Amino acid sequence: MKPFLERIESSIVVGDGGTGSMIFQALPDSKCLELANLENSDAVLDTHLHFIRAGAQLIQTNTFGANRFKLKTVGFSDKTRAINSAAVKLAREAREISGKEVYIAGSMGPTGLRLDPQREIPRDRPQILDAFREQAAALDERGIDLFMVETFASWEECLLAIEAVRDVSSLPIIGSLTFPDEWSPRPQTGQSARDAYAAVLDAGAQVLGMNCSMGPSQILEALELLDFSSDIMMSVHPNVGVPEKRGGMFVYPLSSPEYFAYFAKEAVRLGARVVGGCCGSGPNHVEAIRDAVADLKPAHRVGDQPRVTFTPPPVTMNERVLSPFAGKLEKKEFVNVVQLDPPKGCNTELVHTAVEAFLSSDKVDAVDVNSNPMARLHMDSLWLSTEIQRRGMETIPHITPRDASLMGLEASLLGAWRTGIHNVLVVTGDPSQIGDYPGAHDVYQTDSVGLVQVLTELNQGRDWAGNSIGEPPSFTIGVAVNPNAEDLEKEVERFKQKVDHGAHFAMTQVFFEWSCWERFLDLWGGALPIPVLIAVWPLTSYRLALRLHNEVPGIVVPAEVQSRLEKAGNGARAEGFDLAREIYAESRKRKEGGVYIIAPFKNPAAALEILE
């Protein structure tokens, strides 16, 4: 059998299909398809044999998610080497049983870390490289013919995988990227698809790949638009199409073998040397590809060679459109904000009565609207903010990644901007386990750090996947900071990340003595780079002070404050409001950006007493 790279210089190689989706059909209850290499080896072996008998000349090991990070999510990271070794053994066994010349590609997919916007490749680089080296070494030792570094939406992570393979092996590499629905330059990173492929070649891959994505037509469109020269060898493995979820399972469209035969001929005409399928494609699709390319030779094209340097242009922010609230912060004017809790039901009368009082006083610049505080169900913060905005009061709704996916959050934010909401406060959100739904599974595709970055991407005119969204919003992004955090150094580091990702202002967690804030500033090393609103909570009773101190995470009520309220007896409310006025006055004296007053729940208009 010719070495793989020599073979595709002069011939078309037929790849296999959706190995993972085929195994899942055989093992629908499996929580980890890669574990089948150890526990359900017959299903894996049969899948390889089905593809080989259909005409596949290249099969991929069942190791797409067999890196320590992916396996850790299902509790099998300690079996990483064993799972990869067993996968190669099964692929080799299938080749021996078939008696045919078949190349075995060691499949390596993403770690999954880049799916979370808060994770940054530079920070995780050593761990990611180690994980890829571990997997690559296990695959190489068992006797594969080449590596298929596949289905990478993050081009930076793909480069790390190639680097790791090169550290442990000299075998050929197919570097295969996947894209959402656009092939134009992606402003998320300033890179175009051509830039990314140039970097993949420069990193050490000999073959460029496209796989998964949206289906065969998108792959063909990409081959036409990218127009690589005949010196570039391409591998293409599309999904059968866009799946839908039915009964907890992903169901792919019934894409016909004839359609895949058409795709295969067009792909070869446009320069592909390896043609196979990905998710949803079975032996019938592979058989159609085999027949379609049987008499074809690699095409010779005249496209330009992609660049071999990789220098992404800088990303520039759109010019910000300042809300009235943001405009005051920009001018260093002291702002007064009142925080309100949405109602637990549908009656908003109490909120609107308070808003009318705030408007009449002309002392409140904006209303800050909580989002399911303490993980208890309340009216949606964005919806209530829209109602308040219609009455003429500017709002700062809280948004949290606890309750919705990134796509859901982005969609809600775009709608909120359209209704006039131009400021938001990003918070991680209390976990449901402490609230009304203790058995619920929170979404948390990211945390507050990552969500700030998502908002910055929206402001720059793109969603998190890098797709253009057309006319962008221009949110003023607020973040929380807790000077009473148990690990203050970690809190400072997280605050720095929020600022670096694009935060415009901050709002503190509640504190009742300034020494904790001074400690935070000392650790930071001086004045903060963005305006800060200090929390002011007018305590109404000694019992409330005890509950906050002992039951609410992140809030410390000093013993001196507790003592003042206890000694005040029936006058505890007046004492609590006096304390709040002291914090308010000190905030103005220190020339902070402003304050936000946490309004008494049953009488939110009472917040105005602090401003008198």
C-alpha positions, -999 to 999 in steps of 0.1 A, spaced: 0 0 0 14 34 -10 20 59 17 -10 81 21 4 114 8 19 96 -22 -15 80 -29 -35 112 -30 -10 129 -52 -24 109 -81 -57 93 -68 -89 101 -51 -94 84 -18 -129 75 -6 -134 83 31 -158 67 55 -190 83 68 -205 93 102 -187 67 124 -201 83 156 -237 85 143 -235 49 132 -222 37 165 -249 57 182 -276 40 162 -263 7 175 -259 20 211 -286 47 215 -283 47 253 -246 53 253 -234 84 272 -199 81 257 -194 67 223 -157 64 227 -161 41 257 -176 16 232 -140 8 222 -136 -10 255 -171 -21 264 -190 -26 231 -162 -34 207 -184 -54 183 -205 -22 175 -173 -3 166 -158 -31 146 -191 -37 126 -192 1 118 -158 0 103 -165 -31 84 -198 -17 70 -179 14 57 -150 -7 42 -174 -30 24 -192 1 10 -159 12 -5 -142 33 21 -104 34 16 -98 56 47 -115 49 80 -113 71 112 -108 57 146 -137 61 171 -117 86 191 -132 120 181 -139 129 218 -112 107 234 -91 135 250 -89 138 287 -111 170 288 -140 154 269 -137 121 287 -136 139 321 -172 152 315 -184 116 316 -160 104 342 -136 84 321 -105 106 318 -84 79 335 -92 56 305 -78 81 279 -49 60 267 -68 27 269 -97 40 249 -75 54 221 -54 23 220 -84 0 217 -99 22 190 -68 17 168 -68 -20 175 -104 -23 163 -97 -3 131 -67 -24 123 -88 -56 130 -115 -44 106 -88 -38 79 -74 -73 84 -108 -89 83 -117 -71 51 -85 -80 34 -85 -46 17 -61 -17 15 -74 8 39 -58 38 56 -65 43 93 -67 79 104 -65 87 141 -94 110 148 -88 139 172 -115 165 179 -117 196 201 -114 196 239 -147 214 243 -130 242 263 -134 268 235 -171 263 234 -171 285 266 -164 321 258 -147 327 292 -119 302 283 -90 316 264 -65 296 245 -34 314 258 -44 307 294 -53 270 287 -25 264 262 -3 241 283 -32 219 294 -46 216 259 -13 208 244 -7 181 271 -41 166 264 -36 165 227 -1 150 231 -14 123 253 -41 113 228 -18 116 197 9 94 214 -16 67 222 -29 67 186 6 68 171 19 39 192 -9 15 181 -1 20 144 -23 45 125 -14 57 91 -22 94 95 -40 119 118 -74 134 112 -75 166 133 -111 173 127 -142 194 133 -124 224 148 -145 256 149 -117 273 168 -88 277 145 -64 285 173 -73 252 190 -68 233 157 -33 247 155 -26 235 191 -37 200 181 -14 200 151 15 213 172 9 185 197 8 158 170 40 171 156 56 169 190 51 131 191 47 119 155 59 125 120 28 109 104 7 129 79 -19 152 92 -53 163 78 -62 196 95 -100 198 91 -120 229 101 -158 233 105 -177 265 99 -212 277 108 -229 292 78 -206 319 64 -172 318 46 -165 355 46 -138 369 70 -149 364 106 -144 396 126 -146 377 158 -108 371 154 -100 392 124 -93 360 104 -106 348 71 -111 311 63 -81 314 39 -60 329 67 -69 300 89 -60 274 63 -27 291 56 -20 288 94 -30 251 94 -5 244 66 22 265 83 16 245 116 25 212 99 -6 197 83 -1 184 47 -38 182 38 -65 208 45 -99 195 55 -135 207 57 -160 185 76 -193 186 94 -207 221 89 -241 225 73 -241 199 46 -227 191 11 -238 223 -6 -219 245 19 -187 225 14 -190 230 -24 -196 267 -19 -165 269 2 -143 251 -23 -155 275 -50 -149 306 -29 -116 296 -14 -103 285 -48 -71 268 -36 -44 260 -61 -38 224 -73 -8 222 -50 -31 222 -20 -46 188 -12 -81 189 2 -102 165 23 -140 169 25 -165 151 48 -198 169 51 -229 162 72 -259 149 53 -276 182 63 -288 202 93 -303 179 120 -333 184 142 -339 172 177 -368 147 182 -374 129 215 -340 138 229 -322 126 198 -306 143 168 -323 132 135 -306 140 102 -324 146 69 -328 117 45 -301 130 21 -300 106 -8 -270 86 -20 -275 102 -54 -270 136 -39 -238 125 -23 -227 111 -57 -233 145 -72 -214 162 -43 -184 138 -47 -180 146 -84 -183 183 -79 -159 182 -49 -133 164 -70 -137 189 -98 -131 217 -73 -99 201 -60 -108 175 -33 -85 145 -30 -103 127 -1 -141 126 -2 -163 110 25 -191 119 49 -197 131 84 -226 130 108 -257 112 95 -239 96 65 -239 58 62 -225 30 41 -250 38 13 -236 74 10 -200 60 9 -210 35 -17 -224 63 -39 -192 83 -34 -171 53 -44 -190 48 -76 -190 85 -85 -152 90 -82 -141 56 -95 -128 70 -128 -118 104 -116 -84 119 -111 -74 149 -90 -83 181 -107 -57 207 -116 -67 242 -107 -51 276 -111 -62 293 -79 -37 313 -58 -16 296 -32 -29 306 3 -5 327 24 17 309 48 19 337 73 -8 342 99 -11 378 112 -48 386 120 -56 423 115 -67 441 147 -104 442 156 -117 477 161 -148 486 182 -177 504 166 -182 539 180 -203 536 211 -237 552 213 -240 564 248 -272 562 268 -280 591 291 -268 571 321 -235 562 303 -231 598 292 -232 610 328 -206 583 337 -184 595 308 -186 631 320 -177 618 356 -211 630 369 -222 613 401 -252 590 393 -280 578 415 -295 544 407 -322 524 426 -323 486 424 -357 470 422 -368 433 424 -394 423 398 -426 410 412 -431 372 417 -463 373 397 -478 395 370 -488 425 391 -463 454 384 -483 481 402 -458 485 431 -429 488 407 -446 514 385 -457 534 416 -421 536 427 -409 545 392 -434 574 391 -421 586 424 -385 584 411 -394 604 380 -413 630 400 -383 635 423 -358 640 394 -332 625 417 -329 590 401 -309 585 369 -318 549 363 -334 518 378 -314 486 382 -337 455 377 -328 422 393 -329 388 375 -345 360 396 -326 371 428 -315 342 451 -326 319 422 -362 324 430 -387 330 402 -396 366 394 -408 384 363 -382 386 336 -358 415 341 -356 425 304 -394 425 300 -399 446 331 -372 470 321 -390 475 288 -422 484 307 -402 509 329 -385 524 299 -419 531 283 -427 553 313 -396 574 307 -371 559 333 -338 545 321 -330 510 332 -301 486 339 -315 451 338 -294 422 352 -286 394 327 -273 360 338 -261 329 319 -278 307 344 -312 304 327 -306 305 290 -282 293 263 -258 318 246 -280 319 216 -311 325 237 -293 353 256 -281 369 224 -316 368 209 -331 384 240 -304 411 241 -310 421 205 -347 424 212 -340 444 243 -318 468 224 -346 473 199 -371 482 227 -347 509 241 -327 491 267 -291 503 263 -275 493 296 -271 459 312 -254 445 343 -238 411 338 -239 387 368 -232 350 370 -264 345 390 -271 325 421 -273 287 414 -308 272 413 -298 247 441 -302 275 467 -336 287 453 -370 274 443 -357 247 419 -330 228 438 -330 199 414 -327 220 383 -298 219 359 -286 255 353 -274 263 318 -242 282 325 -226 278 291 -204 306 304 -201 328 334 -201 366 339 -166 370 324 -176 351 293 -209 369 290 -191 403 290 -172 391 260 -204 379 243 -218 414 247 -187 430 234 -189 408 203 -226 419 198 -215 455 200 -189 448 173 -216 434 150 -213 397 154 -226 368 174 -204 346 194 -200 321 165 -185 350 145 -214 355 122 -223 391 112 -256 402 128 -260 433 106 -268 465 125 -252 460 159 -264 473 193 -242 495 215 -248 483 250 -232 499 280 -219 469 299 -219 468 337 -202 441 358 -204 432 395 -174 433 419 -173 420 454 -148 435 478 -159 410 505 -150 380 484 -134 352 503 -105 350 478 -99 386 471 -69 380 448 -91 358 426 -119 385 426 -93 411 414 -82 388 386 -118 381 375 -125 419 376 -95 425 354 -108 399 329 -142 417 328 -125 450 321 -102 435 295 -133 419 278 -150 453 275 -169 462 307 -178 499 309 -188 503 345 -190 482 377 -214 479 406 -202 466 440 -216 439 462 -231 453 494 -206 464 520 -211 484 553 -175 494 560 -150 510 536 -120 490 547 -129 461 525 -131 484 494 -98 499 503 -82 464 505 -96 456 470 -82 489 456 -48 482 472 -47 447 456 -57 463 423 -29 488 426 -47 521 425 -78 537 409 -100 515 388 -101 521 350 -139 522 349 -165 540 370 -179 522 400 -213 524 416 -212 517 454 -240 496 468 -262 512 495 -286 490 514 -308 507 540 -313 480 565 -347 480 581 -342 456 611 -317 437 632 -332 405 619 -325 415 583 -289 422 592 -285 388 608 -300 370 577 -278 389 552 -247 382 572 -254 345 579 -274 333 549 -266 354 518 -233 345 500 -209 374 495 -224 398 520 -207 407 553 -225 428 580 -198 438 605 -204 432 642 -205 470 648 -234 474 624 -253 445 638 -248 460 673 -261 494 662 -293 479 648 -298 456 678 -294 485 703 -317 507 683 -346 482 690 -378 496 675 -357 524 659 -337 499 638 -351 512 606 -341 548 612 -307 536 623 -303 515 591 -313 545 569 -288 567 588 -261 542 581 -271 541 544 -269 579 542 -234 578 557 -223 554 530 -239 575 503 -222 607 516 -188 590 518 -193 577 482 -198 613 470 -168 625 491 -146 598 475 -158 608 441 -169 574 431 -190 570 399 -222 569 418 -243 546 440 -272 522 436 -297 520 464 -313 486 471 -349 496 476 -370 480 504 -389 453 488 -424 462 501 -419 500 497 -394 506 469 -401 544 468 -386 546 503 -352 546 485 -357 583 479 -352 589 517 -315 583 511 -314 611 485 -332 637 506 
